[in-house]
């Protein structure tokens, strides 16, 4: 990954975009501190997809672990469950 100052990036923007199109990632700094990374849009989508997949896998692990735990016996009674269902349906019908 290359690093350029804001001034260098501004002066060389067309070249910078050609380099990014070729797959290079370029960090732009201001006063020695990174303020931006210029990269291709497909690289951003790929990174987001990877994060989403990891998150989904973690949710899957949590669901699997929850399936193995017994359901507490002090749940909602059948009558109370019916009341809740009726309330949800009534609210949906009003909307």
SEVO-354130 format. One record per residue (C-alpha): x, y, z; residue number from 1; residue in three letters. Coordinates in steps of 0.5 Angstrom, whole numbers, plus 500, padded with zeros to 3 digits. Each point is the difference from the previous one (the first is absolute). Example, Ala and Ser with C-alpha at 12.3 -4.5 7.8 and 13.67 -1.06 7.14 Angstrom:
2
atom east: 525 | north: 491 | up: 516 | seq: 1 | type: ala
atom east: 502 | north: 507 | up: 498 | seq: 2 | type: ser
***
This chain:
95
atom east: 500 | north: 500 | up: 500 | seq: 1 | type: unk
atom east: 503 | north: 507 | up: 498 | seq: 2 | type: unk
atom east: 499 | north: 506 | up: 504 | seq: 3 | type: unk
atom east: 500 | north: 507 | up: 497 | seq: 4 | type: unk
atom east: 498 | north: 507 | up: 504 | seq: 5 | type: unk
atom east: 494 | north: 504 | up: 498 | seq: 6 | type: unk
atom east: 504 | north: 504 | up: 496 | seq: 7 | type: unk
atom east: 504 | north: 495 | up: 496 | seq: 8 | type: unk
atom east: 493 | north: 496 | up: 499 | seq: 9 | type: unk
atom east: 497 | north: 507 | up: 497 | seq: 10 | type: unk
atom east: 505 | north: 501 | up: 495 | seq: 11 | type: unk
atom east: 500 | north: 493 | up: 498 | seq: 12 | type: unk
atom east: 493 | north: 498 | up: 500 | seq: 13 | type: unk
atom east: 499 | north: 497 | up: 493 | seq: 14 | type: unk
atom east: 506 | north: 496 | up: 501 | seq: 15 | type: unk
atom east: 498 | north: 498 | up: 507 | seq: 16 | type: unk
atom east: 493 | north: 497 | up: 497 | seq: 17 | type: unk
atom east: 504 | north: 496 | up: 495 | seq: 18 | type: unk
atom east: 504 | north: 497 | up: 505 | seq: 19 | type: unk
atom east: 494 | north: 498 | up: 504 | seq: 20 | type: unk
atom east: 496 | north: 498 | up: 494 | seq: 21 | type: unk
atom east: 506 | north: 495 | up: 500 | seq: 22 | type: unk
atom east: 499 | north: 497 | up: 507 | seq: 23 | type: unk
atom east: 504 | north: 505 | up: 504 | seq: 24 | type: unk
atom east: 498 | north: 503 | up: 506 | seq: 25 | type: unk
atom east: 502 | north: 506 | up: 502 | seq: 26 | type: unk
atom east: 500 | north: 504 | up: 507 | seq: 27 | type: unk
atom east: 500 | north: 507 | up: 500 | seq: 28 | type: unk
atom east: 503 | north: 504 | up: 506 | seq: 29 | type: unk
atom east: 499 | north: 507 | up: 503 | seq: 30 | type: unk
atom east: 505 | north: 502 | up: 504 | seq: 31 | type: unk
atom east: 503 | north: 493 | up: 501 | seq: 32 | type: unk
atom east: 494 | north: 497 | up: 502 | seq: 33 | type: unk
atom east: 496 | north: 496 | up: 495 | seq: 34 | type: unk
atom east: 493 | north: 503 | up: 498 | seq: 35 | type: unk
atom east: 497 | north: 496 | up: 495 | seq: 36 | type: unk
atom east: 502 | north: 493 | up: 496 | seq: 37 | type: unk
atom east: 498 | north: 500 | up: 492 | seq: 38 | type: unk
atom east: 498 | north: 493 | up: 498 | seq: 39 | type: unk
atom east: 496 | north: 497 | up: 494 | seq: 40 | type: unk
atom east: 492 | north: 499 | up: 502 | seq: 41 | type: unk
atom east: 501 | north: 493 | up: 499 | seq: 42 | type: unk
atom east: 505 | north: 499 | up: 506 | seq: 43 | type: unk
atom east: 495 | north: 504 | up: 504 | seq: 44 | type: unk
atom east: 494 | north: 495 | up: 499 | seq: 45 | type: unk
atom east: 505 | north: 494 | up: 501 | seq: 46 | type: unk
atom east: 502 | north: 503 | up: 506 | seq: 47 | type: unk
atom east: 493 | north: 501 | up: 502 | seq: 48 | type: unk
atom east: 498 | north: 493 | up: 498 | seq: 49 | type: unk
atom east: 505 | north: 497 | up: 504 | seq: 50 | type: unk
atom east: 498 | north: 504 | up: 506 | seq: 51 | type: unk
atom east: 493 | north: 498 | up: 499 | seq: 52 | type: unk
atom east: 501 | north: 493 | up: 499 | seq: 53 | type: unk
atom east: 504 | north: 499 | up: 507 | seq: 54 | type: unk
atom east: 495 | north: 504 | up: 503 | seq: 55 | type: unk
atom east: 495 | north: 495 | up: 497 | seq: 56 | type: unk
atom east: 504 | north: 494 | up: 502 | seq: 57 | type: unk
atom east: 500 | north: 503 | up: 507 | seq: 58 | type: unk
atom east: 493 | north: 500 | up: 501 | seq: 59 | type: unk
atom east: 500 | north: 493 | up: 497 | seq: 60 | type: unk
atom east: 504 | north: 498 | up: 506 | seq: 61 | type: unk
atom east: 496 | north: 503 | up: 505 | seq: 62 | type: unk
atom east: 493 | north: 497 | up: 497 | seq: 63 | type: unk
atom east: 504 | north: 493 | up: 500 | seq: 64 | type: unk
atom east: 502 | north: 501 | up: 507 | seq: 65 | type: unk
atom east: 493 | north: 503 | up: 502 | seq: 66 | type: unk
atom east: 496 | north: 494 | up: 497 | seq: 67 | type: unk
atom east: 505 | north: 495 | up: 505 | seq: 68 | type: unk
atom east: 497 | north: 503 | up: 506 | seq: 69 | type: unk
atom east: 494 | north: 498 | up: 503 | seq: 70 | type: unk
atom east: 494 | north: 505 | up: 500 | seq: 71 | type: unk
atom east: 498 | north: 502 | up: 507 | seq: 72 | type: unk
atom east: 493 | north: 497 | up: 502 | seq: 73 | type: unk
atom east: 498 | north: 507 | up: 503 | seq: 74 | type: unk
atom east: 498 | north: 502 | up: 493 | seq: 75 | type: unk
atom east: 493 | north: 504 | up: 498 | seq: 76 | type: unk
atom east: 494 | north: 496 | up: 501 | seq: 77 | type: unk
atom east: 496 | north: 498 | up: 494 | seq: 78 | type: unk
atom east: 495 | north: 505 | up: 502 | seq: 79 | type: unk
atom east: 504 | north: 506 | up: 500 | seq: 80 | type: unk
atom east: 504 | north: 498 | up: 493 | seq: 81 | type: unk
atom east: 493 | north: 500 | up: 497 | seq: 82 | type: unk
atom east: 499 | north: 507 | up: 503 | seq: 83 | type: unk
atom east: 506 | north: 502 | up: 498 | seq: 84 | type: unk
atom east: 499 | north: 498 | up: 493 | seq: 85 | type: unk
atom east: 493 | north: 503 | up: 500 | seq: 86 | type: unk
atom east: 503 | north: 507 | up: 502 | seq: 87 | type: unk
atom east: 505 | north: 499 | up: 494 | seq: 88 | type: unk
atom east: 495 | north: 499 | up: 495 | seq: 89 | type: unk
atom east: 496 | north: 505 | up: 502 | seq: 90 | type: unk
atom east: 505 | north: 505 | up: 500 | seq: 91 | type: unk
atom east: 502 | north: 498 | up: 493 | seq: 92 | type: unk
atom east: 493 | north: 501 | up: 498 | seq: 93 | type: unk
atom east: 500 | north: 507 | up: 502 | seq: 94 | type: unk
atom east: 506 | north: 502 | up: 496 | seq: 95 | type: unk
***
